[in-house]
Amino acid sequence: MAEIKSLSFSYLDGPERNLNLAGGGGNRGEASGRDRGATLATLVSRWWQQEVDGVKLRTEGNKYFQNQQLEKALEAYNKAFKSAPQDHLLLSNRSHVMHTMGRAEEALKDAEAATRCRPEWAKGYFRKAMALTSLGRFEDSIVSLLQCAILEESNNLHNIKDEITKAFHRLLIRLTSNRRYSMEGRNSRHHHCYSRLSPALSDPSIIPESDSEDSEDSEDGHQQSHCGPSAPPVEEVSHLRKIMDKFNLEVERNKKSSCSYVRAVEVQNYDKNDFECTLCYRYLYQPVTTPCGHSFCRTCLDRCLDHSTSCPLCKTSIKMFLAERRTAVTEFVETAMQTVMASECQERKQQHDEEMDELAAAGKDSQHGIPIFIATLAIPTVSCPLHVFEPRYRLMIRRCMESGTREFGMCVPMENAENGYADSGTMLEIRDIEYTPDGRSIVNTVGSRRFRIVSKSVKDGYNTAAVEFLQDVVPTSNLSELHKLHDCVHKLASKWYESIEHMTKRRILVHYGPMPPVEGEYWTIPNGPAWMWWVIVILPLDHRIQLSILNETSLKRRLEILHKIVHCVLVQQHPQQAPAEGSQ
């Protein structure tokens, strides 16, 4: 026998808990409860059919109780107990019925059994407290209510506080009825004390300057306020200390305890088809369950949702499931697989890891191509926000994130080129992604490395390419001449930018930000100075000219090209103010 730990409790707790195991809270408009948790229901009925029958009887008893048919409710609960004696919900419900019928002793036994089954469940202690109150054991009732309060996670604390207040009130009534001194005797002592203190109270010197500060000698002050040696000492009430000691003891005991019942499964009693993904026909990996109850590999379901917002099997709409991105792994199914077919699970995990390693190796050599996004011309160091809505690019972006590379190539479309895009481009690094409810995404990226394509191919609908990365050749001679050219072009580009009309300049600032400052030792940077790429992207240039500059690995050559372009633009815009081409 192998064991599935306390995960199995969740499925048998009731219909409302099934939603959590089926990938999150359900949506009324998406899927009917009839089909909810199909895979889970199959597994549970295979391994724990007797307890499932107990749950059905418990549900029947709940209906009787709601209709005030207590005897029939108790009868249904007793039948359910024979099938599921460790069902804490059943024990709690039967305890409640017993208590309502005035059978407090039996109610207490069921409540205690419920707390033994689930020591971390608050409601069991509440049932126990109610039974103890009916039996007149107010101290024990307060202890149970305090345990309930520290475990309660919902907004029902005010109800628990009310019950604690009532229990303390009942306890105090009992204590005052058995106190040692009568009220008459105490009143006479109070009158005697007041007569001795009244002259002193009329002295203004004893009034403190401020009542907002606490006195460090408050304890001594209280001791000195007794009426003298003839007054009897204050009677110590030890019940509160006794309650707190018992409460602390119970808390420590619960910390060390665990669920006393763990359901067992027969390892041989399963069908491998129960754990097969109907999309990839392999064993489930990171299983995700839709609101309609069908389980798939997470990656398989994601790919289907790239194309449609319906369940791949039953075609039920799961738009809200997609919008809320409820793709948490269904822990019950995953743990069940690891329990009954551990070797197959390990093999499936190894397959997935190999696929991720293959994706993570993109661009490392000619055998591992990089994914290519065909949309626009990307430039190093310049941001490039993308609106991703095509299914193939949704898949591509998701794989970039899952593999950890967080980058892909961007190429400009070209009609006459192979596969319809340019033979060079720029890598884009993903900074962050914002998803929309229908699965689209806004991807914020920035340009990084330049590349030249060696060969092109296609993978799962999107383009890939083997590439060689480009970087500038670091100059070792004539640096002074390079610096002079750099400063001249920078000055000329700045002059052109300042001459742009206000609204155009404002749009440039919104989209690309201000001109980057000149870096130190800019000639050693693989892509050269950032300001140069910023100027190239805002200049009104044909993408073929931009591509030729992008492919250039000589900083000096790029500066010379840029100098000519900026000069021509200035001449066209301001023919009277433009300097001569060779002037510096």
Helices and strands as residue ranges (DSSP letters): E 2-3, H 7-12, H 15-21, G 33-35, H 38-47, H 49-66, H 70-83, H 88-100, H 104-117, H 122-134, H 138-151, H 157-177, H 183-201, G 204-206, H 218-224, H 239-256, E 264-265, G 272-275, E 287-289, E 295-297, H 298-305, H 319-323, H 331-340, H 342-360, E 370-374, E 386-388, H 391-403, E 407-411, G 418-420, E 424-435, E 441-459, E 462-470, H 479-498, H 502-512, G 522-524, H 530-538, H 543-551, H 555-573
